[in-house]
């Protein structure tokens, strides 16, 4: 063995149990009872304190790293340092907001080139699917992207236009043949057009510009396309709980649709957002407290499958904090480093165990991305692990964040849960020596 970790509290098989975890060549080779006699054979032995929990490394399948093209917004070095500090050992980069967008093999190559040797955690890539891009999607699939992302409304990026309803069905039919999942930004262009555009500092006005029916209409369209084609679809960053019954009914009918939500939708509430506070701007928007509680119920019921950050930074001036204009502010919240403590703070308040949080933030994102060696503490899995202190608290300070742009609505917020240590394939993550690998669909990265 290279490493043996003894923990009185470890999340294994959906339970919190005492265990001894043995690691060799970067992989977990055994999980044994805590009190079993050790025969380490020269391995490093790490004894964890009784008040910490050994977790699988978190897997964040929804991260916007804007390099190349907008490295001043976010880059691979800073984003992956933030991920490691937050207990995340694997992330998947979204195809939009870099230049070029990842809608071609050439763009994927550019992404991988700039990321190589700079990542502190393992990184995979989603491909983008835009109008007329089905043949290109097949080439991206062969090049190893983990799946595809599309929009049904304006993405804000001119090189990433949305799919029409007919284009969505056509795309799903093609991806069904490839065996690839389609991630969908589920807001409807047609529904958005029915409502006055956001203008000025009023958060209530911003919320009225994207009411729940904007998401409901798009989710219904995704379900219809998945039903007709038999394709696998995934709804990203669901904010409106009114869409949950549609998803639940579709799944009962055998439609292959899953859904995620994000820390900001589970922790923040529209009633508490001051006018002009554009650090809260995101699309779809943060809705009311009652809606937030229904999202938690959706997680408990299994209608929502997973929780990911949707880390979406931008240059500071694009938030327009000088004018507080929600109509012009960039929509996106940076929370990569804070995602696990945010979700745990809210979960413990509701009596939800850490085992469920680990399922939502590690096991299920790994499954979505098709990463069979990630997301669990079990023999054969990568030794991606973190030591989490669930009872410890800290106050968010922007100067402690590794994000390139540390603007955050969580500044000054007191959170529960401190990440004390993180291993990637059995080795401590060293901020001075990036050791993350670039993952592809075509090969076992371990």
C-alpha beads as a LAMMPS data file, in Angstrom:
LAMMPS data file: protein, C-alpha beads

446 atoms
445 bonds

1 atom types
1 bond types

-500.0 500.0 xlo xhi
-500.0 500.0 ylo yhi
-500.0 500.0 zlo zhi

Masses

1 110.0

Atoms # bond

1 1 1 0.000 0.000 0.000
2 1 1 0.978 3.633 -0.563
3 1 1 -1.518 5.137 1.862
4 1 1 -3.821 3.847 4.603
5 1 1 -6.485 6.176 6.044
6 1 1 -8.240 5.244 9.265
7 1 1 -11.464 7.189 9.877
8 1 1 -14.046 6.720 12.570
9 1 1 -16.446 8.534 10.264
10 1 1 -16.404 7.818 6.531
11 1 1 -19.170 8.041 3.910
12 1 1 -19.177 4.631 2.256
13 1 1 -22.029 2.949 0.410
14 1 1 -24.476 5.673 1.409
15 1 1 -23.764 5.293 5.130
16 1 1 -21.471 6.976 7.621
17 1 1 -19.304 4.234 9.132
18 1 1 -15.874 3.712 10.696
19 1 1 -13.474 2.356 8.101
20 1 1 -9.906 1.811 6.990
21 1 1 -9.255 2.798 3.374
22 1 1 -6.183 1.412 1.609
23 1 1 -4.689 3.026 -1.480
24 1 1 -2.171 1.752 -4.011
25 1 1 -1.051 3.426 -7.244
26 1 1 -3.721 6.113 -6.899
27 1 1 -6.661 3.743 -6.510
28 1 1 -8.624 2.442 -3.559
29 1 1 -7.816 -1.241 -3.248
30 1 1 -9.616 -2.085 -0.008
31 1 1 -12.177 -0.709 2.417
32 1 1 -12.047 -2.633 5.706
33 1 1 -13.422 -2.306 9.230
34 1 1 -11.777 0.404 11.276
35 1 1 -10.626 -1.969 14.017
36 1 1 -9.113 -4.594 11.739
37 1 1 -5.420 -5.252 12.344
38 1 1 -3.233 -3.315 9.949
39 1 1 -0.473 -4.745 7.787
40 1 1 0.542 -1.554 5.979
41 1 1 3.783 -2.833 4.515
42 1 1 5.504 0.541 4.746
43 1 1 2.524 2.641 3.684
44 1 1 1.863 6.092 5.077
45 1 1 -0.832 5.750 7.767
46 1 1 -3.173 8.678 8.360
47 1 1 -5.406 8.633 11.451
48 1 1 -8.296 11.084 11.234
49 1 1 -9.756 12.856 14.248
50 1 1 -13.147 11.743 15.531
51 1 1 -14.815 15.046 14.634
52 1 1 -14.062 14.910 10.893
53 1 1 -15.571 12.840 8.088
54 1 1 -13.781 11.177 5.176
55 1 1 -15.733 11.969 2.014
56 1 1 -15.270 11.038 -1.619
57 1 1 -13.895 14.018 -3.501
58 1 1 -16.730 16.153 -4.817
59 1 1 -17.479 16.082 -8.558
60 1 1 -18.739 19.353 -10.068
61 1 1 -20.138 18.754 -13.544
62 1 1 -21.130 22.387 -14.189
63 1 1 -18.199 24.817 -14.186
64 1 1 -17.500 27.701 -16.575
65 1 1 -13.750 28.156 -17.073
66 1 1 -13.414 30.987 -19.560
67 1 1 -9.969 30.163 -20.873
68 1 1 -8.916 30.675 -23.659
69 1 1 -10.372 34.019 -24.648
70 1 1 -11.545 35.355 -21.288
71 1 1 -8.741 34.299 -18.974
72 1 1 -9.263 37.512 -16.993
73 1 1 -12.697 36.125 -16.016
74 1 1 -11.460 32.711 -14.921
75 1 1 -8.625 30.355 -15.824
76 1 1 -7.815 26.705 -15.271
77 1 1 -5.141 27.369 -12.650
78 1 1 -7.296 29.521 -10.370
79 1 1 -10.522 27.581 -10.863
80 1 1 -8.913 24.249 -10.062
81 1 1 -7.147 25.680 -7.003
82 1 1 -10.547 26.909 -5.816
83 1 1 -12.053 23.492 -6.520
84 1 1 -9.349 21.714 -4.502
85 1 1 -9.823 24.127 -1.594
86 1 1 -13.525 23.290 -1.706
87 1 1 -13.071 19.515 -1.610
88 1 1 -13.766 19.118 -5.340
89 1 1 -11.401 16.682 -7.055
90 1 1 -13.070 16.492 -10.481
91 1 1 -14.853 19.138 -12.519
92 1 1 -16.320 19.316 -16.007
93 1 1 -15.915 22.510 -18.012
94 1 1 -18.870 24.037 -19.843
95 1 1 -18.450 24.809 -23.565
96 1 1 -19.654 28.423 -23.482
97 1 1 -17.982 31.725 -22.424
98 1 1 -14.507 30.884 -23.666
99 1 1 -13.330 32.054 -27.087
100 1 1 -13.807 30.010 -29.135
101 1 1 -16.746 28.155 -27.615
102 1 1 -16.195 24.399 -27.500
103 1 1 -18.342 23.685 -30.570
104 1 1 -15.601 22.147 -32.716
105 1 1 -12.711 19.745 -32.353
106 1 1 -10.332 22.657 -32.939
107 1 1 -11.864 24.576 -30.039
108 1 1 -11.652 21.509 -27.797
109 1 1 -7.985 21.167 -28.718
110 1 1 -7.433 24.831 -27.803
111 1 1 -9.091 24.241 -24.422
112 1 1 -7.031 21.169 -23.685
113 1 1 -3.828 22.885 -24.781
114 1 1 -4.278 25.843 -22.438
115 1 1 -5.393 23.555 -19.570
116 1 1 -2.528 21.073 -19.867
117 1 1 -0.181 21.157 -16.884
118 1 1 -2.175 23.859 -15.076
119 1 1 -4.958 21.884 -13.376
120 1 1 -4.909 21.000 -9.676
121 1 1 -7.863 18.603 -10.023
122 1 1 -9.025 16.343 -12.837
123 1 1 -10.917 18.156 -15.602
124 1 1 -13.290 16.878 -18.282
125 1 1 -15.071 18.804 -21.026
126 1 1 -18.625 19.083 -22.326
127 1 1 -19.040 19.839 -26.026
128 1 1 -21.398 22.516 -27.322
129 1 1 -24.291 21.807 -29.662
130 1 1 -25.533 24.734 -31.764
131 1 1 -27.726 25.000 -34.899
132 1 1 -26.173 23.072 -37.765
133 1 1 -23.731 21.375 -35.443
134 1 1 -24.824 17.741 -35.492
135 1 1 -22.001 16.493 -37.704
136 1 1 -19.505 18.469 -35.659
137 1 1 -21.012 16.964 -32.510
138 1 1 -20.199 13.491 -33.818
139 1 1 -16.584 14.562 -34.299
140 1 1 -16.448 16.050 -30.794
141 1 1 -17.865 12.813 -29.429
142 1 1 -15.074 10.881 -31.136
143 1 1 -12.581 13.391 -29.695
144 1 1 -13.672 12.452 -26.182
145 1 1 -16.091 15.061 -24.800
146 1 1 -18.224 13.645 -21.991
147 1 1 -21.511 14.837 -23.506
148 1 1 -23.121 17.964 -24.920
149 1 1 -24.698 21.228 -23.799
150 1 1 -27.251 23.399 -25.607
151 1 1 -29.379 26.469 -24.930
152 1 1 -33.042 27.092 -25.707
153 1 1 -32.670 30.853 -25.139
154 1 1 -30.013 33.457 -25.865
155 1 1 -26.788 32.336 -24.185
156 1 1 -25.270 35.802 -24.159
157 1 1 -22.443 34.513 -26.385
158 1 1 -22.736 35.252 -30.106
159 1 1 -20.897 32.047 -31.045
160 1 1 -23.307 29.875 -29.060
161 1 1 -26.848 30.446 -30.446
162 1 1 -29.811 28.482 -29.067
163 1 1 -31.533 25.513 -30.663
164 1 1 -35.087 25.840 -31.966
165 1 1 -37.704 23.293 -30.791
166 1 1 -37.254 21.339 -34.041
167 1 1 -33.478 21.629 -33.704
168 1 1 -33.691 20.250 -30.166
169 1 1 -35.522 17.137 -31.364
170 1 1 -33.096 16.678 -34.255
171 1 1 -30.139 17.029 -31.904
172 1 1 -31.545 14.522 -29.421
173 1 1 -32.180 12.026 -32.191
174 1 1 -28.539 12.295 -33.284
175 1 1 -27.217 12.027 -29.727
176 1 1 -29.403 8.990 -29.112
177 1 1 -27.496 7.271 -31.897
178 1 1 -24.186 8.347 -30.341
179 1 1 -25.230 7.275 -26.864
180 1 1 -24.447 10.761 -25.539
181 1 1 -26.310 12.866 -22.986
182 1 1 -27.620 16.354 -23.829
183 1 1 -27.470 18.976 -21.086
184 1 1 -30.034 21.715 -21.644
185 1 1 -30.202 25.284 -20.374
186 1 1 -33.965 25.122 -19.990
187 1 1 -35.306 28.629 -20.493
188 1 1 -37.656 29.322 -23.396
189 1 1 -36.880 32.183 -25.784
190 1 1 -40.550 32.389 -26.761
191 1 1 -41.672 32.735 -23.136
192 1 1 -38.992 35.299 -22.294
193 1 1 -40.257 37.446 -25.184
194 1 1 -43.698 37.656 -23.561
195 1 1 -42.401 39.569 -20.550
196 1 1 -40.849 43.039 -20.170
197 1 1 -37.067 42.918 -20.193
198 1 1 -35.259 43.632 -16.944
199 1 1 -34.167 47.221 -16.606
200 1 1 -32.621 49.101 -13.698
201 1 1 -31.800 48.085 -10.121
202 1 1 -35.112 46.438 -9.153
203 1 1 -34.624 42.773 -8.313
204 1 1 -38.392 42.268 -8.403
205 1 1 -38.335 43.579 -11.975
206 1 1 -35.547 41.171 -12.877
207 1 1 -37.561 38.295 -11.430
208 1 1 -40.659 39.333 -13.411
209 1 1 -38.628 39.246 -16.621
210 1 1 -38.005 35.495 -16.176
211 1 1 -41.047 34.045 -14.356
212 1 1 -41.437 30.302 -13.663
213 1 1 -43.260 29.622 -16.940
214 1 1 -40.015 30.450 -18.799
215 1 1 -38.495 27.333 -17.274
216 1 1 -41.688 25.264 -17.362
217 1 1 -42.098 25.723 -21.135
218 1 1 -38.481 24.771 -21.814
219 1 1 -38.571 21.740 -19.512
220 1 1 -41.758 20.566 -21.226
221 1 1 -40.030 20.906 -24.621
222 1 1 -37.036 18.888 -23.426
223 1 1 -39.288 16.161 -22.068
224 1 1 -41.267 16.004 -25.315
225 1 1 -38.080 15.687 -27.371
226 1 1 -36.650 13.036 -25.049
227 1 1 -39.924 11.107 -25.168
228 1 1 -40.052 11.124 -28.973
229 1 1 -36.397 10.260 -29.531
230 1 1 -35.560 8.057 -26.552
231 1 1 -32.500 10.231 -25.930
232 1 1 -30.990 10.964 -22.550
233 1 1 -31.541 14.574 -21.443
234 1 1 -30.406 16.506 -18.403
235 1 1 -31.862 19.815 -17.181
236 1 1 -29.130 22.088 -15.848
237 1 1 -29.465 24.620 -13.000
238 1 1 -33.212 24.233 -12.389
239 1 1 -34.430 27.192 -10.382
240 1 1 -38.227 26.950 -10.598
241 1 1 -39.836 24.256 -8.473
242 1 1 -42.997 24.488 -10.595
243 1 1 -41.212 22.338 -13.194
244 1 1 -40.656 19.470 -10.758
245 1 1 -44.035 17.757 -11.355
246 1 1 -43.304 17.706 -15.104
247 1 1 -39.988 15.966 -14.505
248 1 1 -41.427 13.511 -11.992
249 1 1 -44.283 12.534 -14.322
250 1 1 -41.926 12.084 -17.270
251 1 1 -39.669 9.797 -15.281
252 1 1 -42.617 7.692 -14.180
253 1 1 -43.369 7.269 -17.887
254 1 1 -39.828 6.070 -18.549
255 1 1 -38.530 9.249 -20.189
256 1 1 -34.759 9.484 -19.747
257 1 1 -34.521 12.889 -18.080
258 1 1 -32.540 13.995 -15.041
259 1 1 -32.125 17.397 -13.412
260 1 1 -29.807 19.403 -11.209
261 1 1 -30.014 22.487 -9.045
262 1 1 -27.347 24.733 -7.536
263 1 1 -26.184 26.036 -4.134
264 1 1 -27.520 29.543 -4.774
265 1 1 -31.044 28.255 -5.440
266 1 1 -30.896 26.145 -2.256
267 1 1 -29.531 28.846 0.051
268 1 1 -30.643 32.285 -1.154
269 1 1 -34.100 33.841 -1.508
270 1 1 -35.464 36.666 -3.636
271 1 1 -37.006 38.417 -0.623
272 1 1 -33.532 38.949 0.834
273 1 1 -31.852 40.369 -2.290
274 1 1 -31.449 44.170 -2.156
275 1 1 -32.149 46.256 -5.214
276 1 1 -28.959 46.925 -7.160
277 1 1 -27.133 43.900 -5.693
278 1 1 -26.048 42.512 -9.044
279 1 1 -23.725 39.974 -7.423
280 1 1 -26.962 37.947 -7.129
281 1 1 -27.737 38.136 -10.861
282 1 1 -27.992 34.764 -12.591
283 1 1 -30.208 33.080 -15.170
284 1 1 -32.524 31.482 -14.344
285 1 1 -32.966 33.769 -11.341
286 1 1 -32.947 33.101 -7.615
287 1 1 -36.602 32.808 -6.643
288 1 1 -38.603 33.140 -3.426
289 1 1 -38.035 31.262 -0.158
290 1 1 -41.121 29.091 -0.669
291 1 1 -39.755 27.994 -4.040
292 1 1 -36.391 27.211 -2.408
293 1 1 -38.062 24.862 0.084
294 1 1 -39.812 23.030 -2.753
295 1 1 -36.436 22.494 -4.407
296 1 1 -35.216 20.855 -1.202
297 1 1 -38.315 18.645 -1.280
298 1 1 -37.489 17.781 -4.901
299 1 1 -34.030 16.626 -3.828
300 1 1 -35.465 14.554 -0.994
301 1 1 -37.970 12.946 -3.374
302 1 1 -35.295 12.152 -5.972
303 1 1 -36.846 14.343 -8.674
304 1 1 -33.716 16.477 -8.566
305 1 1 -30.695 14.227 -8.957
306 1 1 -27.691 16.334 -8.105
307 1 1 -26.278 19.665 -6.935
308 1 1 -23.495 21.461 -8.825
309 1 1 -22.078 24.962 -8.607
310 1 1 -22.757 26.494 -12.048
311 1 1 -19.640 28.516 -11.258
312 1 1 -20.013 31.302 -13.837
313 1 1 -17.615 34.215 -13.351
314 1 1 -17.032 37.339 -15.408
315 1 1 -14.851 40.419 -15.355
316 1 1 -15.807 42.629 -12.403
317 1 1 -17.030 45.511 -14.553
318 1 1 -19.582 43.245 -16.303
319 1 1 -21.527 42.968 -13.048
320 1 1 -22.244 46.726 -13.277
321 1 1 -22.157 47.145 -9.555
322 1 1 -21.732 50.900 -10.084
323 1 1 -25.242 51.205 -11.566
324 1 1 -26.813 48.079 -10.050
325 1 1 -28.643 47.503 -13.332
326 1 1 -29.960 43.943 -13.497
327 1 1 -30.804 44.463 -17.147
328 1 1 -27.149 44.798 -18.149
329 1 1 -25.341 42.829 -15.405
330 1 1 -23.680 39.549 -16.350
331 1 1 -25.680 36.609 -15.037
332 1 1 -23.595 34.180 -13.045
333 1 1 -22.477 33.346 -9.516
334 1 1 -18.987 32.226 -8.530
335 1 1 -19.200 29.591 -5.805
336 1 1 -16.817 26.774 -6.762
337 1 1 -14.772 26.926 -3.560
338 1 1 -17.844 27.348 -1.355
339 1 1 -20.332 24.897 -2.869
340 1 1 -19.953 22.067 -0.345
341 1 1 -20.095 24.285 2.786
342 1 1 -23.093 26.207 1.380
343 1 1 -25.088 23.054 0.704
344 1 1 -24.059 21.430 3.985
345 1 1 -25.014 24.558 5.963
346 1 1 -28.516 24.410 4.515
347 1 1 -28.807 20.609 4.672
348 1 1 -27.891 20.351 8.370
349 1 1 -30.438 23.059 9.145
350 1 1 -33.070 20.758 7.640
351 1 1 -31.818 17.595 9.318
352 1 1 -30.420 16.118 6.091
353 1 1 -27.378 13.869 6.632
354 1 1 -23.989 14.354 5.051
355 1 1 -24.431 11.025 3.247
356 1 1 -27.130 12.602 1.073
357 1 1 -25.002 15.656 0.333
358 1 1 -22.177 13.357 -0.806
359 1 1 -24.591 11.482 -3.059
360 1 1 -25.865 14.721 -4.658
361 1 1 -22.450 16.343 -5.035
362 1 1 -20.150 13.425 -5.802
363 1 1 -21.687 10.119 -6.832
364 1 1 -24.450 11.427 -9.083
365 1 1 -22.470 14.119 -10.942
366 1 1 -19.842 11.443 -11.674
367 1 1 -22.586 9.206 -13.049
368 1 1 -23.980 12.015 -15.223
369 1 1 -20.555 12.681 -16.715
370 1 1 -19.834 8.991 -17.282
371 1 1 -16.821 8.856 -14.952
372 1 1 -16.925 5.344 -13.494
373 1 1 -13.823 5.739 -11.306
374 1 1 -15.108 8.869 -9.537
375 1 1 -17.626 9.730 -6.835
376 1 1 -17.389 6.926 -4.252
377 1 1 -15.104 5.441 -1.636
378 1 1 -14.952 1.865 -2.856
379 1 1 -12.394 -0.611 -4.216
380 1 1 -11.490 0.158 -7.817
381 1 1 -12.294 3.863 -7.554
382 1 1 -9.745 6.651 -7.755
383 1 1 -8.452 7.652 -4.326
384 1 1 -9.984 11.126 -4.634
385 1 1 -10.868 12.003 -1.058
386 1 1 -11.413 14.936 1.262
387 1 1 -11.419 15.396 5.015
388 1 1 -14.433 17.467 6.038
389 1 1 -15.105 19.012 9.438
390 1 1 -18.930 19.312 9.489
391 1 1 -19.202 21.098 12.842
392 1 1 -16.575 23.752 12.190
393 1 1 -17.673 27.166 10.938
394 1 1 -16.030 30.000 9.024
395 1 1 -16.943 33.399 7.635
396 1 1 -16.570 33.905 3.891
397 1 1 -13.898 36.477 3.054
398 1 1 -13.295 37.312 -0.595
399 1 1 -9.555 37.517 0.018
400 1 1 -9.559 33.805 0.906
401 1 1 -11.094 32.731 -2.407
402 1 1 -8.973 31.389 -5.247
403 1 1 -11.441 32.369 -7.966
404 1 1 -9.989 34.838 -10.466
405 1 1 -12.997 37.111 -9.840
406 1 1 -14.014 36.695 -6.187
407 1 1 -17.253 38.699 -6.410
408 1 1 -19.767 36.679 -4.435
409 1 1 -23.145 37.100 -2.721
410 1 1 -21.761 34.960 0.114
411 1 1 -19.230 37.537 1.353
412 1 1 -19.570 37.860 5.133
413 1 1 -21.807 34.805 5.373
414 1 1 -21.121 32.282 8.134
415 1 1 -21.009 28.712 6.858
416 1 1 -20.700 25.276 8.414
417 1 1 -18.161 22.784 7.135
418 1 1 -14.424 23.205 6.620
419 1 1 -12.367 21.168 4.161
420 1 1 -9.178 20.231 5.993
421 1 1 -7.378 18.089 3.428
422 1 1 -7.878 16.853 -0.125
423 1 1 -6.241 13.940 -1.933
424 1 1 -6.196 13.399 -5.693
425 1 1 -5.447 9.767 -6.544
426 1 1 -3.980 9.249 -3.091
427 1 1 -1.721 12.300 -3.048
428 1 1 -2.224 15.599 -1.244
429 1 1 -3.150 18.360 -3.650
430 1 1 -0.217 20.772 -3.687
431 1 1 -1.108 24.313 -4.875
432 1 1 2.448 24.704 -6.165
433 1 1 2.430 21.553 -8.299
434 1 1 -0.630 20.963 -10.514
435 1 1 -1.246 17.210 -10.846
436 1 1 -4.734 17.114 -12.343
437 1 1 -5.396 15.117 -15.490
438 1 1 -7.535 15.970 -18.495
439 1 1 -10.307 13.385 -18.776
440 1 1 -11.870 12.006 -21.940
441 1 1 -14.738 9.693 -22.670
442 1 1 -12.515 7.360 -24.644
443 1 1 -10.129 6.176 -21.998
444 1 1 -9.911 5.293 -18.358
445 1 1 -8.017 8.333 -17.026
446 1 1 -6.582 6.393 -14.104

Bonds

1 1 1 2
2 1 2 3
3 1 3 4
4 1 4 5
5 1 5 6
6 1 6 7
7 1 7 8
8 1 8 9
9 1 9 10
10 1 10 11
11 1 11 12
12 1 12 13
13 1 13 14
14 1 14 15
15 1 15 16
16 1 16 17
17 1 17 18
18 1 18 19
19 1 19 20
20 1 20 21
21 1 21 22
22 1 22 23
23 1 23 24
24 1 24 25
25 1 25 26
26 1 26 27
27 1 27 28
28 1 28 29
29 1 29 30
30 1 30 31
31 1 31 32
32 1 32 33
33 1 33 34
34 1 34 35
35 1 35 36
36 1 36 37
37 1 37 38
38 1 38 39
39 1 39 40
40 1 40 41
41 1 41 42
42 1 42 43
43 1 43 44
44 1 44 45
45 1 45 46
46 1 46 47
47 1 47 48
48 1 48 49
49 1 49 50
50 1 50 51
51 1 51 52
52 1 52 53
53 1 53 54
54 1 54 55
55 1 55 56
56 1 56 57
57 1 57 58
58 1 58 59
59 1 59 60
60 1 60 61
61 1 61 62
62 1 62 63
63 1 63 64
64 1 64 65
65 1 65 66
66 1 66 67
67 1 67 68
68 1 68 69
69 1 69 70
70 1 70 71
71 1 71 72
72 1 72 73
73 1 73 74
74 1 74 75
75 1 75 76
76 1 76 77
77 1 77 78
78 1 78 79
79 1 79 80
80 1 80 81
81 1 81 82
82 1 82 83
83 1 83 84
84 1 84 85
85 1 85 86
86 1 86 87
87 1 87 88
88 1 88 89
89 1 89 90
90 1 90 91
91 1 91 92
92 1 92 93
93 1 93 94
94 1 94 95
95 1 95 96
96 1 96 97
97 1 97 98
98 1 98 99
99 1 99 100
100 1 100 101
101 1 101 102
102 1 102 103
103 1 103 104
104 1 104 105
105 1 105 106
106 1 106 107
107 1 107 108
108 1 108 109
109 1 109 110
110 1 110 111
111 1 111 112
112 1 112 113
113 1 113 114
114 1 114 115
115 1 115 116
116 1 116 117
117 1 117 118
118 1 118 119
119 1 119 120
120 1 120 121
121 1 121 122
122 1 122 123
123 1 123 124
124 1 124 125
125 1 125 126
126 1 126 127
127 1 127 128
128 1 128 129
129 1 129 130
130 1 130 131
131 1 131 132
132 1 132 133
133 1 133 134
134 1 134 135
135 1 135 136
136 1 136 137
137 1 137 138
138 1 138 139
139 1 139 140
140 1 140 141
141 1 141 142
142 1 142 143
143 1 143 144
144 1 144 145
145 1 145 146
146 1 146 147
147 1 147 148
148 1 148 149
149 1 149 150
150 1 150 151
151 1 151 152
152 1 152 153
153 1 153 154
154 1 154 155
155 1 155 156
156 1 156 157
157 1 157 158
158 1 158 159
159 1 159 160
160 1 160 161
161 1 161 162
162 1 162 163
163 1 163 164
164 1 164 165
165 1 165 166
166 1 166 167
167 1 167 168
168 1 168 169
169 1 169 170
170 1 170 171
171 1 171 172
172 1 172 173
173 1 173 174
174 1 174 175
175 1 175 176
176 1 176 177
177 1 177 178
178 1 178 179
179 1 179 180
180 1 180 181
181 1 181 182
182 1 182 183
183 1 183 184
184 1 184 185
185 1 185 186
186 1 186 187
187 1 187 188
188 1 188 189
189 1 189 190
190 1 190 191
191 1 191 192
192 1 192 193
193 1 193 194
194 1 194 195
195 1 195 196
196 1 196 197
197 1 197 198
198 1 198 199
199 1 199 200
200 1 200 201
201 1 201 202
202 1 202 203
203 1 203 204
204 1 204 205
205 1 205 206
206 1 206 207
207 1 207 208
208 1 208 209
209 1 209 210
210 1 210 211
211 1 211 212
212 1 212 213
213 1 213 214
214 1 214 215
215 1 215 216
216 1 216 217
217 1 217 218
218 1 218 219
219 1 219 220
220 1 220 221
221 1 221 222
222 1 222 223
223 1 223 224
224 1 224 225
225 1 225 226
226 1 226 227
227 1 227 228
228 1 228 229
229 1 229 230
230 1 230 231
231 1 231 232
232 1 232 233
233 1 233 234
234 1 234 235
235 1 235 236
236 1 236 237
237 1 237 238
238 1 238 239
239 1 239 240
240 1 240 241
241 1 241 242
242 1 242 243
243 1 243 244
244 1 244 245
245 1 245 246
246 1 246 247
247 1 247 248
248 1 248 249
249 1 249 250
250 1 250 251
251 1 251 252
252 1 252 253
253 1 253 254
254 1 254 255
255 1 255 256
256 1 256 257
257 1 257 258
258 1 258 259
259 1 259 260
260 1 260 261
261 1 261 262
262 1 262 263
263 1 263 264
264 1 264 265
265 1 265 266
266 1 266 267
267 1 267 268
268 1 268 269
269 1 269 270
270 1 270 271
271 1 271 272
272 1 272 273
273 1 273 274
274 1 274 275
275 1 275 276
276 1 276 277
277 1 277 278
278 1 278 279
279 1 279 280
280 1 280 281
281 1 281 282
282 1 282 283
283 1 283 284
284 1 284 285
285 1 285 286
286 1 286 287
287 1 287 288
288 1 288 289
289 1 289 290
290 1 290 291
291 1 291 292
292 1 292 293
293 1 293 294
294 1 294 295
295 1 295 296
296 1 296 297
297 1 297 298
298 1 298 299
299 1 299 300
300 1 300 301
301 1 301 302
302 1 302 303
303 1 303 304
304 1 304 305
305 1 305 306
306 1 306 307
307 1 307 308
308 1 308 309
309 1 309 310
310 1 310 311
311 1 311 312
312 1 312 313
313 1 313 314
314 1 314 315
315 1 315 316
316 1 316 317
317 1 317 318
318 1 318 319
319 1 319 320
320 1 320 321
321 1 321 322
322 1 322 323
323 1 323 324
324 1 324 325
325 1 325 326
326 1 326 327
327 1 327 328
328 1 328 329
329 1 329 330
330 1 330 331
331 1 331 332
332 1 332 333
333 1 333 334
334 1 334 335
335 1 335 336
336 1 336 337
337 1 337 338
338 1 338 339
339 1 339 340
340 1 340 341
341 1 341 342
342 1 342 343
343 1 343 344
344 1 344 345
345 1 345 346
346 1 346 347
347 1 347 348
348 1 348 349
349 1 349 350
350 1 350 351
351 1 351 352
352 1 352 353
353 1 353 354
354 1 354 355
355 1 355 356
356 1 356 357
357 1 357 358
358 1 358 359
359 1 359 360
360 1 360 361
361 1 361 362
362 1 362 363
363 1 363 364
364 1 364 365
365 1 365 366
366 1 366 367
367 1 367 368
368 1 368 369
369 1 369 370
370 1 370 371
371 1 371 372
372 1 372 373
373 1 373 374
374 1 374 375
375 1 375 376
376 1 376 377
377 1 377 378
378 1 378 379
379 1 379 380
380 1 380 381
381 1 381 382
382 1 382 383
383 1 383 384
384 1 384 385
385 1 385 386
386 1 386 387
387 1 387 388
388 1 388 389
389 1 389 390
390 1 390 391
391 1 391 392
392 1 392 393
393 1 393 394
394 1 394 395
395 1 395 396
396 1 396 397
397 1 397 398
398 1 398 399
399 1 399 400
400 1 400 401
401 1 401 402
402 1 402 403
403 1 403 404
404 1 404 405
405 1 405 406
406 1 406 407
407 1 407 408
408 1 408 409
409 1 409 410
410 1 410 411
411 1 411 412
412 1 412 413
413 1 413 414
414 1 414 415
415 1 415 416
416 1 416 417
417 1 417 418
418 1 418 419
419 1 419 420
420 1 420 421
421 1 421 422
422 1 422 423
423 1 423 424
424 1 424 425
425 1 425 426
426 1 426 427
427 1 427 428
428 1 428 429
429 1 429 430
430 1 430 431
431 1 431 432
432 1 432 433
433 1 433 434
434 1 434 435
435 1 435 436
436 1 436 437
437 1 437 438
438 1 438 439
439 1 439 440
440 1 440 441
441 1 441 442
442 1 442 443
443 1 443 444
444 1 444 445
445 1 445 446
